[in-house]
Amino acid sequence: MALVIDNGHLLYDENDDRCKVFVKQSQGMLFGFGVFIDKGCPSETKKYWGKWDWNNQEKSLLNIMESGGKWDGWEVNNVN
């Protein structure tokens, strides 16, 4: 089953190539950087970041969608 999370404003669908999540570690903590579909304008994506937990990925994504910080600057195709 594919992971699909919809918080009413943003959508994450792991089967949609526009949706991505990158996990990076800094200062002993994990952070997820997500690219989500803007439901108000489905042709656009929005980027938010926040704390990440590999044991609870769905909750991590939902928390990032609801209260994560905005991020810009990286071209998502160049993130390793």
Helices and strands as residue ranges (DSSP letters): E 4-6, E 10-13, E 20-26, E 29-38, E 45-51, G 54-56, H 57-67, E 69-70, G 76-78
